[in-house]
């Protein structure tokens, strides 16, 4: 775990014990949360000003952790974005781009006749971790880089073969 991540966690724990736990009214708590959100937003903006995320770090497959916007997705060559939901394709041949000046990551997907563009602040947290924060500050998603997607496809093929051909199969991996 990096020193900066440890510092962030400690800062949050201190805020929870020294500020949040001392609130006696809903109004006071509401004000403290709004203030904390503003502080965190300023930290994000500061990180974006010194963007350390590189496209090469983003390339590859990622898996979402807790409440992530996407279950799994990939940033592929030629800025192609694909995602999977529950192991099935969710968005195929979407697009993505990284704007280094603001460290914002734009993801563009098509759903039926609708085109959806989502913008995120991208924060790379050491080897294999990515935090994507919606630019409106309403959602935070944490992802872990998958080392070998072909391994996942092989497992998926075995499971599908078991499900469709044998109707019952126990796979030990």
LUMLUMSE-562168 format. One record per atom (N, C-alpha, C): residue in three letters; x, y, z. Coordinates in pm, whole numbers, padded with zeros to 5 digits, always signed. Atoms other than C-alpha are relative to their C-alpha. Layout:
ALAXYZ;...
***
This chain:
UNK+00084-00118+00000;UNK+00000+00000+00000;UNK+00089+00124+00000;UNK-00085-00117+00012;UNK+00138+00341-00093;UNK-00018+00093+00118;UNK+00007-00097-00110;UNK+00214+00615+00156;UNK-00115+00099-00019;UNK+00108-00096+00023;UNK-00032+00854-00012;UNK-00137-00062+00027;UNK+00127+00068-00027;UNK-00312+00597+00008;UNK-00019-00016+00150;UNK+00007+00010-00146;UNK-00232+00536+00375;UNK-00038+00134+00061;UNK+00031-00134-00050;UNK-00243+00912+00434;UNK-00146+00036-00025;UNK+00140-00028+00032;UNK-00581+00939+00259;UNK-00094-00074+00095;UNK+00083+00080-00091;UNK-00727+00659+00469;UNK+00005+00056+00141;UNK-00014-00058-00134;UNK-00589+00812+00789;UNK-00078+00131+00009;UNK+00074-00126+00003;UNK-00731+01152+00692;UNK-00150-00023+00012;UNK+00143+00031-00006;UNK-01075+00998+00640;UNK-00039-00050+00139;UNK+00029+00051-00133;UNK-01061+00811+00971;UNK-00002+00113+00104;UNK-00005-00115-00092;UNK-00962+01131+01154;UNK-00125+00084-00018;UNK+00119-00080+00025;UNK-01246+01321+00986;UNK-00123-00068+00060;UNK+00115+00073-00054;UNK-01495+01049+01081;UNK-00008+00011+00152;UNK+00002-00001-00147;UNK-01391+01046+01447;UNK-00003+00141+00058;UNK-00009-00134-00057;UNK-01312+01415+01502;UNK-00109+00096-00046;UNK+00099-00094+00052;UNK-01578+01580+01288;UNK-00138-00065-00005;UNK+00133+00059+00018;UNK-01863+01350+01187;UNK-00061-00048+00131;UNK+00056+00058-00124;UNK-01902+01176+01521;UNK-00038+00105+00103;UNK+00034-00106-00097;UNK-01930+01511+01703;UNK-00127+00076-00038;UNK+00120-00071+00045;UNK-02233+01628+01503;UNK-00120-00042+00084;UNK+00117+00026-00085;UNK-02543+01660+01721;UNK-00133+00018-00072;UNK+00124-00023+00073;UNK-02798+01775+01463;UNK+00018-00038-00147;UNK-00003+00035+00142;UNK-02887+01676+01109;UNK+00054+00116-00082;UNK-00045-00118+00073;UNK-02829+02032+00989;UNK+00152+00017+00011;UNK-00144-00012-00022;UNK-02479+02040+01141;UNK+00074-00108-00079;UNK-00060+00111+00072;UNK-02397+01698+00994;UNK-00004+00026-00152;UNK+00014-00032+00141;UNK-02527+01808+00653;UNK+00106+00102-00044;UNK-00101-00102+00031;UNK-02301+02113+00657;UNK+00141-00057+00000;UNK-00133+00062-00009;UNK-01998+01907+00760;UNK+00026-00092-00119;UNK-00017+00086+00117;UNK-02059+01653+00483;UNK+00022+00083-00126;UNK-00019-00085+00118;UNK-02094+01931+00223;UNK+00141+00058-00002;UNK-00135-00053-00010;UNK-01769+02082+00346;UNK+00105-00107-00034;UNK-00094+00110+00028;UNK-01591+01744+00335;UNK+00001-00033-00148;UNK+00008+00029+00143;UNK-01715+01680-00019;UNK+00073+00107-00080;UNK-00072-00108+00068;UNK-01584+02022-00128;UNK+00151-00018+00015;UNK-00143+00023-00023;UNK-01246+01944+00031;UNK+00052-00112-00088;UNK-00042+00113+00082;UNK-01227+01610-00145;UNK-00001+00036-00148;UNK+00006-00043+00140;UNK-01333+01769-00476;UNK+00123+00085-00034;UNK-00121-00080+00023;UNK-01048+02020-00442;UNK+00124-00088-00011;UNK-00113+00094+00009;UNK-00805+01733-00381;UNK+00001-00069-00136;UNK+00010+00064+00131;UNK-00932+01564-00697;UNK+00046+00095-00109;UNK-00040-00100+00100;UNK-00890+01883-00898;UNK+00151+00019+00004;UNK-00145-00015-00014;UNK-00537+01920-00761;UNK+00072-00119-00064;UNK-00060+00119+00062;UNK-00456+01560-00864;UNK-00012+00010-00152;UNK+00022-00010+00143;UNK-00603+01631-01208;UNK+00097+00100-00064;UNK-00095-00100+00052;UNK-00376+01935-01248;UNK+00138-00060-00022;UNK-00129+00068+00014;UNK-00076+01706-01208;UNK-00026-00144-00042;UNK+00044+00131+00045;UNK-00219+01415-01403;UNK+00118-00094-00024;UNK-00105+00099+00015;UNK+00003+01111-01370;UNK-00050-00124-00076;UNK+00057+00113+00073;UNK-00229+00877-01562;UNK+00046+00007-00145;UNK-00042+00009+00139;UNK-00097+00761-01897;UNK-00089-00101-00072;UNK+00085+00090+00078;UNK-00292+00595-02175;UNK+00050-00144+00008;UNK-00057+00136-00006;UNK-00053+00298-02163;UNK-00041-00072+00128;UNK+00042+00060-00126;UNK-00151+00240-01798;UNK-00146-00044-00005;UNK+00143+00030+00008;UNK-00520+00235-01890;UNK-00029-00118-00091;UNK+00023+00107+00098;UNK-00489-00011-02178;UNK-00010-00135+00070;UNK+00018+00133-00055;UNK-00618-00356-02091;UNK-00138-00016+00061;UNK+00128+00036-00058;UNK-00901-00520-01901;UNK-00002+00033+00148;UNK+00017-00042-00139;UNK-01037-00401-01567;UNK-00125-00066+00059;UNK+00114+00058-00071;UNK-01272-00552-01308;UNK-00041+00093+00113;UNK+00052-00092-00101;UNK-01495-00341-01084;UNK-00005-00062+00139;UNK+00013+00038-00140;UNK-01492-00356-00706;UNK-00115+00080+00058;UNK+00110-00067-00069;UNK-01791-00265-00488;UNK-00061+00120-00074;UNK+00079-00110+00057;UNK-02052-00046-00656;UNK+00062+00065-00123;UNK-00063-00056+00118;UNK-01843+00003-00969;UNK-00103+00020-00111;UNK+00091-00030+00111;UNK-02018+00155-01270;UNK-00003-00115-00102;UNK-00009+00110+00094;UNK-01896-00131-01493;UNK+00050-00124+00074;UNK-00051+00125-00059;UNK-01855-00498-01387;UNK+00142-00025-00048;UNK-00130+00017+00065;UNK-01568-00546-01631;UNK-00001+00083-00127;UNK-00011-00075+00125;UNK-01439-00336-01918;UNK+00143-00007-00049;UNK-00136-00010+00054;UNK-01143-00289-02144;UNK+00016+00130-00076;UNK-00044-00109+00084;UNK-00964+00007-02289;UNK+00090-00066-00104;UNK-00072+00071+00105;UNK-00852-00143-02621;UNK+00072+00098-00092;UNK-00073-00085+00095;UNK-00626-00016-02898;UNK-00098+00077-00087;UNK+00081-00091+00081;UNK-00757+00258-03125;UNK-00114+00062+00081;UNK+00096-00063-00091;UNK-00948+00394-02822;UNK-00139-00063-00005;UNK+00127+00075-00003;UNK-01216+00123-02832;UNK-00030-00039+00144;UNK+00046+00034-00135;UNK-01417+00069-02513;UNK-00104-00111-00011;UNK+00097+00109-00008;UNK-01598-00260-02440;UNK-00025-00029+00148;UNK+00029+00036-00139;UNK-01774-00364-02120;UNK-00089-00124+00005;UNK+00079+00120-00024;UNK-01935-00674-01973;UNK-00077+00017+00128;UNK+00083-00003-00118;UNK-02217-00705-01724;UNK-00042-00143+00028;UNK+00032+00138-00034;UNK-02252-01039-01548;UNK+00058-00099-00098;UNK-00066+00089+00094;UNK-02013-01195-01798;UNK-00050+00009-00143;UNK+00056-00016+00135;UNK-02218-01084-02101;UNK+00033+00140-00051;UNK-00029-00134+00054;UNK-02140-00796-02339;UNK-00105+00102+00041;UNK+00090-00110-00037;UNK-02288-00470-02216;UNK+00010+00109-00107;UNK-00026-00098+00105;UNK-02134-00209-02450;UNK+00114-00052-00086;UNK-00102+00051+00092;UNK-01935-00305-02759;UNK+00037+00112-00097;UNK-00055-00098+00095;UNK-01714-00082-02973;UNK-00036+00144+00033;UNK+00013-00138-00042;UNK-01765+00230-02769;UNK+00135+00069-00018;UNK-00125-00075+00013;UNK-01493+00491-02747;UNK+00045+00055+00132;UNK-00054-00061-00121;UNK-01266+00641-02485;UNK+00114+00093-00037;UNK-00113-00091+00019;UNK-01018+00925-02458;UNK+00041+00056+00135;UNK-00056-00059-00122;UNK-00793+01070-02190;UNK+00048+00140-00033;UNK-00041-00139+00017;UNK-00757+01447-02168;UNK+00101+00031+00111;UNK-00107-00015-00100;UNK-00420+01495-01994;UNK-00007+00134+00073;UNK-00001-00132-00063;UNK-00472+01866-01923;UNK-00089+00006+00124;UNK+00089+00000-00115;UNK-00756+01789-01681;UNK-00010-00138+00064;UNK+00001+00138-00048;UNK-00694+01416-01623;UNK-00142-00056-00003;UNK+00136+00052+00013;UNK-01047+01346-01742;UNK-00004-00108-00107;UNK+00016+00116+00085;UNK-01146+01023-01904;UNK-00142+00003-00052;UNK+00133-00001+00061;UNK-01436+01033-02149;UNK-00029-00138-00058;UNK+00043+00128+00053;UNK-01624+00712-02227;UNK-00131+00024-00075;UNK+00117-00021+00085;UNK-01874+00714-02514;UNK-00052-00136-00044;UNK+00063+00127+00039;UNK-02116+00425-02567;UNK-00133+00028-00068;UNK+00128-00011+00068;UNK-02423+00366-02780;UNK-00093-00104+00059;UNK+00101+00090-00054;UNK-02736+00216-02628;UNK-00128+00023-00080;UNK+00114-00019+00090;UNK-03004+00167-02890;UNK+00027+00120-00088;UNK-00019-00122+00077;UNK-03044+00508-03048;UNK+00063+00110+00083;UNK-00059-00099-00090;UNK-02898+00690-02747;UNK+00152-00009+00001;UNK-00145-00007-00018;UNK-02536+00802-02730;UNK+00024+00054+00140;UNK-00026-00038-00138;UNK-02409+00819-02374;UNK+00148+00034+00014;UNK-00138-00041-00024;UNK-02095+01014-02287;UNK+00013+00025+00150;UNK-00025-00017-00143;UNK-01962+00988-01932;UNK+00142+00049+00020;UNK-00132-00055-00028;UNK-01673+01193-01800;UNK+00039-00031+00143;UNK-00052+00037-00131;UNK-01456+01085-01508;UNK+00137+00063+00022;UNK-00137-00027-00037;UNK-01153+01207-01323;UNK+00066-00135+00018;UNK-00069+00128-00010;UNK-00903+00924-01352;UNK+00118+00014+00095;UNK-00110+00000-00097;UNK-00669+00848-01063;UNK+00059-00140+00000;UNK-00068+00131+00003;UNK-00416+00567-01104;UNK+00064-00021+00136;UNK-00047+00027-00136;UNK-00344+00412-00764;UNK+00099-00116-00001;UNK-00101+00105+00000;UNK-00026+00215-00815;UNK-00031-00108-00101;UNK+00012+00107+00098;UNK+00010-00104-01011;UNK-00136-00069+00009;UNK+00122+00077+00009;UNK-00321-00242-01120;UNK-00124+00055+00068;UNK+00119-00060-00062;UNK-00566+00000-00949;UNK-00034+00130-00071;UNK+00048-00121+00066;UNK-00777+00269-01108;UNK-00125+00048+00073;UNK+00118-00061-00061;UNK-01024+00506-00944;UNK-00056+00097-00103;UNK+00068-00089+00092;UNK-01278+00677-01169;UNK-00109+00073+00077;UNK+00094-00084-00074;UNK-01470+00966-01016;UNK-00078+00083-00100;UNK+00079-00079+00095;UNK-01759+01116-01209;UNK+00029+00148+00021;UNK-00037-00141-00011;UNK-01688+01480-01285;UNK-00102+00081+00079;UNK+00099-00069-00085;UNK-02010+01576-01106;UNK+00017-00038+00147;UNK-00029+00040-00138;UNK-01871+01405-00794;UNK-00101-00095+00061;UNK+00106+00083-00057;UNK-02174+01177-00754;UNK+00033-00148+00008;UNK-00033+00142-00008;UNK-02005+00843-00810;UNK+00151-00022-00005;UNK-00140+00041-00003;UNK-01671+00678-00741;UNK+00003-00149-00026;UNK-00015+00142+00032;UNK-01571+00346-00894;UNK+00146-00038+00010;UNK-00136+00050-00015;UNK-01264+00142-00810;UNK+00013-00127-00084;UNK-00022+00114+00088;UNK-01119-00109-01056;UNK+00138-00060+00023;UNK-00126+00073-00007;UNK-00848-00372-01052;UNK+00030-00053-00139;UNK-00038+00046+00133;UNK-00653-00456-01365;UNK+00008-00151-00003;UNK-00007+00145+00020;UNK-00697-00809-01493;UNK+00127-00030-00079;UNK-00128+00030+00064;UNK-00364-00962-01587;UNK-00014-00079-00128;UNK+00006+00087+00115;UNK-00479-01219-01835;UNK-00145-00029-00037;UNK+00140+00014+00039;UNK-00820-01178-01995;UNK-00024-00132-00072;UNK+00021+00125+00073;UNK-00766-01484-02216;UNK-00026-00114+00097;UNK+00026+00102-00102;UNK-00761-01691-01896;UNK-00148+00003+00039;UNK+00141-00013-00034;UNK-01107-01555-01812;UNK-00087-00055-00111;UNK+00077+00053+00111;UNK-01232-01637-02161;UNK+00004-00152-00002;UNK-00013+00146-00003;UNK-01100-01994-02129;UNK-00092-00059+00107;UNK+00088+00046-00108;UNK-01282-02038-01795;UNK-00145+00014-00044;UNK+00136-00022+00048;UNK-01597-01889-01950;UNK-00042-00104-00102;UNK+00031+00100+00101;UNK-01578-02131-02243;UNK-00027-00136+00065;UNK+00021+00127-00070;UNK-01548-02430-02007;UNK-00135+00001+00070;UNK+00127-00009-00071;UNK-01842-02311-01799;UNK-00117-00007-00099;UNK+00107+00006+00100;UNK-02055-02254-02112;UNK-00016-00141-00055;UNK+00007+00138+00051;UNK-01966-02598-02245;UNK-00070-00090+00101;UNK+00065+00080-00104;UNK-02069-02749-01913;UNK-00149+00030+00007;UNK+00140-00041-00014;UNK-02392-02552-01901;UNK-00085-00049-00117;UNK+00082+00033+00116;UNK-02507-02621-02256;UNK+00009-00146-00042;UNK-00016+00136+00046;UNK-02368-02965-02329;UNK-00036-00100+00108;UNK+00020+00097-00107;UNK-02369-03145-01998;UNK-00114+00036+00095;UNK+00105-00053-00087;UNK-02628-02930-01818;UNK+00039+00002+00148;UNK-00048-00004-00138;UNK-02433-02991-01499;UNK+00147-00033-00002;UNK-00143+00025+00000;UNK-02065-02966-01436;UNK+00061+00074+00118;UNK-00075-00068-00105;UNK-01832-02884-01152;UNK+00138+00026-00056;UNK-00130-00038+00055;UNK-01524-02696-01264;UNK+00090+00041+00116;UNK-00098-00038-00101;UNK-01224-02682-01033;UNK+00110+00078-00066;UNK-00103-00087+00059;UNK-00987-02398-01110;UNK+00107+00023+00103;
***
